[in-house]
Amino acid sequence: MRVSSADSPKCGKSINTVDEHNQPTPRAGVVERRVAWVHKLLYGMGYLSVALTTDMTLTWLLKRYRPDPADAKWNVLVTAGAFAAALVVLTGDHVYRSSEYTGPVWAELAQLQAPLGVYSALGNHDHWESIERSRAAQAQADIPELLNTNMPIGFVWRRGARLWLAGVGELWEDEQKLDQALSEVPPDEPAILLSHNPDYADDMNDS
């Protein structure tokens, strides 16, 4: 196995792992380091490191390369841990076309730790491969799902103001109640909103 890298269009490096035939390995993934300004946080505590994982669709990789459901570890988790991020957010599509690996996936996700916590917003495949199993396994992993709700995450930045984390339901399969998701966030405090589908940002702008 070798590691190849290419400049990210924003900042840092994108990293893929490939085999001797230049094919993605079961540990393949794309790692990007990006910088984003959070409104009202610019003149606060400087910066906040956040590790985000999404669209890992682990079932396909395991079925093709690792048939043992008990061996569910993959490089994204190692990478997220290696970043030593202050906050970890999971934005869905952890399994693909089968719920067989839902339990093992969340058992591995349960190992993630961060000073400000680990939080989740589920994706369309988590719904399609049994949302009941996904939510049960997520609860077993003790990872909160931010479904049209919010919470302060303990990051006090200036004059006692807090940073908030909020989330909405999946765009195709759930409800997006933005007003409810941000209902407790004071107007003078910053918030980060989680959504699996990036198209929801366009819907927000149109509403």
C-alpha positions as CSV (number, residue, x, y, z in Angstrom):
1,M,0.0,0.0,0.0
2,R,1.2,3.5,-0.7
3,V,-0.1,6.9,0.2
4,S,-0.7,9.6,-2.4
5,S,-1.5,13.2,-1.7
6,A,-2.8,16.2,-3.6
7,D,-3.3,19.8,-2.6
8,S,-6.7,20.5,-1.2
9,P,-8.6,23.3,-3.1
10,K,-8.9,25.1,0.2
11,C,-6.1,24.3,2.7
12,G,-3.8,21.5,3.5
13,K,-3.7,18.0,1.9
14,S,-6.1,15.4,0.7
15,I,-4.9,11.9,1.4
16,N,-5.9,8.6,-0.2
17,T,-4.6,5.1,0.3
18,V,-4.3,2.8,-2.7
19,D,-2.9,-0.6,-3.4
20,E,-0.3,-1.7,-5.9
21,H,-2.8,-1.5,-8.7
22,N,-3.7,2.0,-7.8
23,Q,-7.2,0.9,-6.6
24,P,-8.7,2.3,-3.4
25,T,-8.0,0.1,-0.4
26,P,-10.5,-0.6,2.4
27,R,-8.8,2.1,4.4
28,A,-9.2,4.6,1.6
29,G,-10.6,8.0,2.4
30,V,-10.1,11.7,1.7
31,V,-8.8,13.9,4.5
32,E,-9.1,17.6,4.0
33,R,-8.0,20.4,6.3
34,R,-10.1,23.5,5.8
35,V,-10.4,26.8,7.5
36,A,-13.8,28.4,8.0
37,W,-14.8,31.6,9.8
38,V,-17.6,31.3,12.2
39,H,-19.7,34.4,12.5
40,K,-19.3,36.1,15.9
41,L,-16.4,33.8,16.7
42,L,-13.8,35.8,14.7
43,Y,-12.6,38.0,17.6
44,G,-13.1,35.3,20.3
45,M,-10.7,32.5,21.2
46,G,-8.8,32.3,18.0
47,Y,-9.7,29.0,16.5
48,L,-11.5,25.7,17.2
49,S,-10.5,22.4,15.7
50,V,-13.4,20.3,14.5
51,A,-13.1,16.8,12.9
52,L,-16.0,15.9,10.6
53,T,-16.6,12.4,9.1
54,T,-19.2,11.7,6.5
55,D,-20.3,9.3,3.8
56,M,-18.1,6.4,4.9
57,T,-20.6,3.8,3.6
58,L,-18.6,1.2,5.5
59,T,-20.7,-1.8,4.5
60,W,-19.5,-1.8,0.9
61,L,-15.9,-1.7,1.9
62,L,-16.2,-4.4,4.5
63,K,-18.2,-6.8,2.2
64,R,-15.6,-6.4,-0.5
65,Y,-12.4,-6.4,1.5
66,R,-13.1,-7.5,5.1
67,P,-15.9,-10.1,5.4
68,D,-15.6,-10.4,9.2
69,P,-18.2,-8.0,10.7
70,A,-16.2,-8.0,13.9
71,D,-13.3,-6.3,12.1
72,A,-14.9,-2.9,11.5
73,K,-12.0,-0.6,12.1
74,W,-11.1,1.7,9.3
75,N,-8.7,4.6,8.7
76,V,-11.2,7.5,9.1
77,L,-11.5,6.8,12.8
78,V,-7.7,6.7,13.2
79,T,-7.4,9.9,11.3
80,A,-10.1,11.7,13.3
81,G,-8.4,10.6,16.5
82,A,-5.0,11.7,15.2
83,F,-6.2,15.2,14.6
84,A,-6.8,15.5,18.3
85,A,-9.8,17.7,17.5
86,A,-11.6,19.6,20.2
87,L,-15.0,18.6,18.7
88,V,-16.0,15.6,16.5
89,V,-19.1,15.7,14.3
90,L,-20.5,12.7,12.4
91,T,-22.8,13.7,9.5
92,G,-24.1,10.3,8.4
93,D,-24.2,7.6,5.7
94,H,-22.1,5.2,7.9
95,V,-23.5,2.1,6.1
96,Y,-24.6,1.2,2.6
97,R,-27.2,-1.2,1.2
98,S,-27.3,-3.3,4.3
99,S,-27.8,-2.9,8.0
100,E,-25.6,-5.9,8.8
101,Y,-22.7,-3.6,9.9
102,T,-24.7,-0.9,11.7
103,G,-23.8,-2.3,15.1
104,P,-20.1,-2.8,14.4
105,V,-19.9,0.7,12.8
106,W,-21.3,2.4,15.8
107,A,-19.2,0.3,18.2
108,E,-16.2,1.7,16.5
109,L,-17.6,5.3,16.4
110,A,-18.1,5.0,20.2
111,Q,-14.3,5.0,20.6
112,L,-14.1,8.5,19.3
113,Q,-13.4,11.1,22.0
114,A,-13.0,14.8,22.1
115,P,-12.9,17.5,24.8
116,L,-16.1,19.1,23.6
117,G,-17.8,15.8,22.7
118,V,-18.9,13.7,19.7
119,Y,-22.3,14.5,18.0
120,S,-24.2,13.1,15.1
121,A,-26.6,14.0,12.3
122,L,-27.8,11.0,10.3
123,G,-27.8,10.6,6.5
124,N,-30.2,9.1,3.9
125,H,-28.4,5.7,3.9
126,D,-28.8,5.5,7.7
127,H,-32.5,5.9,7.0
128,W,-32.7,3.5,4.1
129,E,-30.7,0.7,5.8
130,S,-33.1,0.9,8.9
131,I,-33.2,4.1,10.8
132,E,-34.4,2.1,13.8
133,R,-31.2,0.1,13.9
134,S,-29.1,3.2,13.3
135,R,-30.7,5.1,16.1
136,A,-30.6,2.2,18.5
137,A,-26.9,1.6,17.8
138,Q,-26.2,5.3,18.0
139,A,-27.8,5.4,21.5
140,Q,-25.8,2.4,22.5
141,A,-22.7,4.2,21.5
142,D,-23.8,7.2,23.6
143,I,-23.4,9.7,20.8
144,P,-26.2,12.3,20.8
145,E,-28.1,12.9,17.5
146,L,-28.9,16.6,16.9
147,L,-32.3,16.2,15.3
148,N,-33.9,19.6,15.0
149,T,-32.4,20.6,18.3
150,N,-29.3,22.3,19.8
151,M,-27.0,22.4,22.7
152,P,-24.2,24.6,24.0
153,I,-21.0,22.7,23.8
154,G,-19.1,24.2,26.6
155,F,-16.8,26.5,24.6
156,V,-16.9,29.9,26.4
157,W,-15.3,32.4,24.1
158,R,-15.9,36.0,25.1
159,R,-17.7,37.7,28.0
160,G,-19.4,34.4,28.9
161,A,-20.9,33.7,25.5
162,R,-21.1,30.1,24.4
163,L,-20.7,28.2,21.1
164,W,-23.7,26.2,20.1
165,L,-24.1,23.1,18.0
166,A,-27.4,22.4,16.2
167,G,-28.7,19.9,13.7
168,V,-31.6,19.3,11.3
169,G,-33.1,16.1,9.9
170,E,-31.9,14.5,6.7
171,L,-33.1,16.5,3.6
172,W,-34.7,13.6,1.7
173,E,-35.9,11.4,4.6
174,D,-36.6,13.6,7.6
175,E,-37.9,17.0,8.6
176,Q,-35.8,20.1,8.7
177,K,-37.1,22.4,11.4
178,L,-34.6,25.2,11.4
179,D,-36.5,27.5,13.7
180,Q,-36.8,24.7,16.3
181,A,-33.1,23.7,15.8
182,L,-32.0,27.2,16.6
183,S,-34.7,28.1,19.0
184,E,-32.6,28.3,22.1
185,V,-29.5,29.9,20.6
186,P,-29.2,33.5,21.7
187,P,-28.9,36.0,18.9
188,D,-25.5,37.2,20.0
189,E,-23.9,33.8,20.3
190,P,-22.5,31.7,17.4
191,A,-23.8,28.3,16.3
192,I,-22.7,25.5,14.0
193,L,-25.5,23.7,12.1
194,L,-25.1,20.1,11.1
195,S,-26.9,18.7,8.0
196,H,-26.0,15.5,6.1
197,N,-27.0,16.9,2.7
198,P,-25.2,20.1,1.7
199,D,-28.1,21.1,-0.6
200,Y,-30.0,22.1,2.6
201,A,-27.8,25.2,2.7
202,D,-29.5,26.3,-0.6
203,D,-32.9,25.6,0.9
204,M,-32.0,27.8,3.9
205,N,-31.0,30.7,1.6
206,D,-34.3,30.3,-0.3
207,S,-36.5,30.3,2.8
